[in-house]
Amino acid sequence: MNSKSRLIAVLLALTLILAFTLTACQSASDTGDTGSGDTGGSSDPVGDAADDPSITTLNLYSFTNEVPNMALRYAELFPDFKLAINNTIVATDGGGYQTTLDTALAGGGADAPDIYCAEAAFVKKYIQGDMKSYAATYKELGIDVDALISSAGIAQYSVDIGTADNEVVALGYQATGGAMIYRRSLAIDTWGTDDPEEIKAKVGPGWDQFWVAAEELKAKGYAIVSGDGDIWHSVENGSDYGWLNDAGQLVIDPKREQFFDMSKRLKDNGYHNDTVDWEEPWTADMRGEGPKQVFAFFGPAWLINYVMPTDAPTFGDWAVTEPPVGFFWGGTWVLGNKGSKIKQSAGELIEWITLDSSATGLQSYWAAGNLYDGAQHADLQGLYDASSIKKDSVASAVVMETADGSLDMMASQNIFPTFIAANAQASGKNLTQYDETINSLWRDQVREYTAGNKDKETAIADFKQRVLDELGISAA
């Protein structure tokens, strides 16, 4: 889950209290010989996953407390799992998490991670980039991965991102395909309907209809989006190519270059409130407190659950529908260490998190928002609040097809059918390990252009120079 993707990272409300700490915590389970928890997933593990019986602790590294808490809950739910969970949590700020993780992977030994997490902004570094050699394939972890991907209906974009040399080495539990999250009252005032199917046709497919809708909303005094960042992820992930070509040179996909013109069009025509995502004016627009009422935000289910305010006048006035262009935003992928001495146990836990679509799998609990109901571990008590259940989009379409995704914020709309479609439309084939840095440099120059400080040619030239200066990557 659910950087500026660094919420996406992800999921600000769940991670805030631990974002700046490095902790080690152990589960309430007794330590001892490795057991084999029944996760409800595949039957007998396959591959080279034999455990060293002398190991009593499983090391897990993450940048939020989300996956560590899942691991602690797993140990509670499946008492046959006898390993203690040792969680190391480091914030992504300033590259702190990557530095800590890289050092631990390279150093090996007792402190090396058995399981580690990576978010979308830098996940390719650990799958196909500089740190790829440490990742075990899921088959090496004893997971019957191909069969489980098929039976669970795992979102293809997540599989594509987590695959290296035709082998899956990472998968997510949360699916972050993006929808258009729109205000019902503004839709009714503008078009006489708030029906998601009709609104989908008003704004897309494609960008031409989006601009028609922007003008119609403007005539009513509304902004179609809060700022250009609200459409950036659609443009970024809707492009045909990533930032690097096969030779490792910087390239600019024509669809991404078009974002210069799209951003300027939004600003020059007064179609937005000219906010910057993650800054206060952006969230003020979610509360309906900006200079113009904002019709839509573009994002995954985590944007609804963890970012949009629940105490605002706009609560209950939202709905979701498909965006003009499919995209995803953020997410966490889970990897196993090739050098781990407890691959079987690590594989059992990873399978439960990423591939188990049964009623007792992580994703069923996550979609229902009740993972921590009845938790006994001291670190997990209080995480479950029946009055504020977070029903989140998960990687398994099979789980979401039978789960109840109705939310009060969405006027009781079941959001899961929309996000199943969104996950299917997303593409994971244009990521690089440098996206976090390059995206930031790119958007800085777009803002310079739309503010009138530079012409487009100068802004693009400066972008290329900044990439060369900071990453040593020259333009093709």
Secondary structure as the mmCIF struct_conf table of DSSP 4:
data_model
#
loop_
_struct_conf.conf_type_id
_struct_conf.id
_struct_conf.beg_label_comp_id
_struct_conf.beg_label_asym_id
_struct_conf.beg_label_seq_id
_struct_conf.end_label_comp_id
_struct_conf.end_label_asym_id
_struct_conf.end_label_seq_id
BEND BEND1 SER A 5 SER A 5
STRN STRN1 ARG A 6 ARG A 6
TURN_TY1_P TURN_TY1_P1 LEU A 7 ILE A 8
STRN STRN2 ALA A 9 ALA A 9
HELX_RH_AL_P HELX_RH_AL_P1 LEU A 12 THR A 15
HELX_RH_3T_P HELX_RH_3T_P1 LEU A 16 LEU A 18
TURN_TY1_P TURN_TY1_P2 ALA A 19 PHE A 20
BEND BEND2 ALA A 28 SER A 29
HELX_LH_PP_P HELX_LH_PP_P1 ASP A 30 THR A 31
BEND BEND3 ASP A 33 ASP A 33
BEND BEND4 GLY A 40 GLY A 41
BEND BEND5 SER A 43 ASP A 44
BEND BEND6 GLY A 47 ASP A 48
STRN STRN3 ASP A 51 ASP A 51
TURN_TY1_P TURN_TY1_P3 PRO A 53 SER A 54
STRN STRN4 THR A 57 SER A 62
BEND BEND7 PHE A 63 ASN A 65
HELX_RH_AL_P HELX_RH_AL_P2 GLU A 66 LEU A 77
TURN_TY1_P TURN_TY1_P4 PRO A 79 ASP A 80
HELX_LH_PP_P HELX_LH_PP_P2 LEU A 83 LEU A 83
STRN STRN5 ALA A 84 ILE A 89
HELX_RH_3T_P HELX_RH_3T_P2 ASP A 93 GLY A 95
HELX_RH_AL_P HELX_RH_AL_P3 GLY A 96 GLY A 107
HELX_RH_3T_P HELX_RH_3T_P3 GLY A 109 ASP A 111
BEND BEND8 ALA A 112 ALA A 112
BEND BEND9 ASP A 114 ASP A 114
STRN STRN6 ILE A 115 GLU A 119
TURN_TY1_P TURN_TY1_P5 ALA A 120 PHE A 122
HELX_RH_AL_P HELX_RH_AL_P4 VAL A 123 ILE A 127
TURN_TY1_P TURN_TY1_P6 GLN A 128 GLN A 128
BEND BEND10 GLY A 129 GLY A 129
TURN_TY1_P TURN_TY1_P7 ASP A 130 MET A 131
HELX_RH_3T_P HELX_RH_3T_P4 LYS A 132 TYR A 134
STRN STRN7 ALA A 135 ALA A 135
HELX_LH_PP_P HELX_LH_PP_P3 ALA A 136 THR A 137
TURN_TY1_P TURN_TY1_P8 TYR A 138 GLY A 142
HELX_RH_AL_P HELX_RH_AL_P5 VAL A 145 ALA A 152
TURN_TY1_P TURN_TY1_P9 GLY A 153 GLY A 153
STRN STRN8 ILE A 154 ILE A 154
HELX_RH_AL_P HELX_RH_AL_P6 GLN A 156 ILE A 161
TURN_TY1_P TURN_TY1_P10 GLY A 162 GLY A 162
STRN STRN9 THR A 163 ALA A 164
TURN_TY1_P TURN_TY1_P11 ASP A 165 ASN A 166
STRN STRN10 GLU A 167 VAL A 168
STRN STRN11 LEU A 171 GLY A 172
BEND BEND11 TYR A 173 TYR A 173
STRN STRN12 GLN A 174 GLN A 174
STRN STRN13 GLY A 177 GLY A 177
STRN STRN14 ALA A 179 ARG A 183
HELX_RH_AL_P HELX_RH_AL_P7 ARG A 184 TRP A 191
BEND BEND12 GLY A 192 GLY A 192
HELX_RH_AL_P HELX_RH_AL_P8 PRO A 196 VAL A 203
BEND BEND13 PRO A 205 GLY A 206
HELX_RH_AL_P HELX_RH_AL_P9 TRP A 207 ALA A 219
TURN_TY1_P TURN_TY1_P12 LYS A 220 GLY A 221
STRN STRN15 ALA A 223 ALA A 223
BEND BEND14 ILE A 224 ILE A 224
STRN STRN16 VAL A 225 VAL A 225
BEND BEND15 SER A 226 GLY A 227
TURN_TY1_P TURN_TY1_P13 ASP A 228 ASP A 228
HELX_RH_AL_P HELX_RH_AL_P10 GLY A 229 ASN A 237
TURN_TY1_P TURN_TY1_P14 GLY A 238 GLY A 238
BEND BEND16 SER A 239 TYR A 241
BEND BEND17 TRP A 243 TRP A 243
STRN STRN17 LEU A 244 LEU A 244
TURN_TY1_P TURN_TY1_P15 ASP A 246 ALA A 247
BEND BEND18 GLY A 248 GLY A 248
STRN STRN18 LEU A 250 LEU A 250
HELX_RH_AL_P HELX_RH_AL_P11 PRO A 254 ASP A 268
TURN_TY1_P TURN_TY1_P16 ASN A 269 GLY A 270
STRN STRN19 HIS A 272 HIS A 272
TURN_TY1_P TURN_TY1_P17 ASP A 277 TRP A 278
BEND BEND19 GLU A 279 GLU A 279
HELX_RH_AL_P HELX_RH_AL_P12 GLU A 280 MET A 286
TURN_TY1_P TURN_TY1_P18 ARG A 287 GLY A 288
BEND BEND20 GLY A 290 LYS A 292
STRN STRN20 VAL A 294 VAL A 294
STRN STRN21 ALA A 296 GLY A 299
HELX_RH_AL_P HELX_RH_AL_P13 ALA A 301 TYR A 306
TURN_TY1_P TURN_TY1_P19 VAL A 307 VAL A 307
BEND BEND21 MET A 308 MET A 308
BEND BEND22 THR A 310 ALA A 312
TURN_TY1_P TURN_TY1_P20 PRO A 313 GLY A 316
STRN STRN22 TRP A 318 THR A 321
BEND BEND23 PRO A 324 VAL A 325
STRN STRN23 PHE A 328 PHE A 328
STRN STRN24 THR A 332 GLY A 336
STRN STRN25 ASN A 337 ASN A 337
TURN_TY1_P TURN_TY1_P21 LYS A 338 GLY A 339
BEND BEND24 LYS A 341 LYS A 341
STRN STRN26 ILE A 342 ILE A 342
HELX_RH_AL_P HELX_RH_AL_P14 LYS A 343 THR A 354
TURN_TY1_P TURN_TY1_P22 LEU A 355 LEU A 355
BEND BEND25 SER A 358 SER A 358
TURN_TY1_P TURN_TY1_P23 ALA A 359 THR A 360
BEND BEND26 GLY A 361 GLY A 361
HELX_RH_AL_P HELX_RH_AL_P15 LEU A 362 ALA A 368
TURN_TY1_P TURN_TY1_P24 GLY A 369 GLY A 369
TURN_TY1_P TURN_TY1_P25 LEU A 371 GLY A 374
BEND BEND27 HIS A 377 HIS A 377
TURN_TY1_P TURN_TY1_P26 ALA A 378 GLY A 382
HELX_RH_3T_P HELX_RH_3T_P5 ALA A 386 SER A 388
STRN STRN27 VAL A 394 VAL A 394
BEND BEND28 ALA A 395 ALA A 395
STRN STRN28 SER A 396 SER A 396
HELX_RH_AL_P HELX_RH_AL_P16 ALA A 397 THR A 402
BEND BEND29 ALA A 403 ALA A 403
STRN STRN29 SER A 406 LEU A 407
HELX_RH_3T_P HELX_RH_3T_P6 ASP A 408 MET A 410
TURN_TY1_P TURN_TY1_P27 ALA A 411 SER A 412
STRN STRN30 GLN A 413 ASN A 414
HELX_RH_AL_P HELX_RH_AL_P17 PHE A 416 GLN A 425
BEND BEND30 LYS A 429 ASN A 430
TURN_TY1_P TURN_TY1_P28 GLN A 433 TYR A 434
HELX_RH_AL_P HELX_RH_AL_P18 ASP A 435 THR A 450
TURN_TY1_P TURN_TY1_P29 ALA A 451 GLY A 452
BEND BEND31 ASN A 453 LYS A 454
HELX_RH_AL_P HELX_RH_AL_P19 LYS A 456 LEU A 471
STRN STRN31 ALA A 475 ALA A 475
#
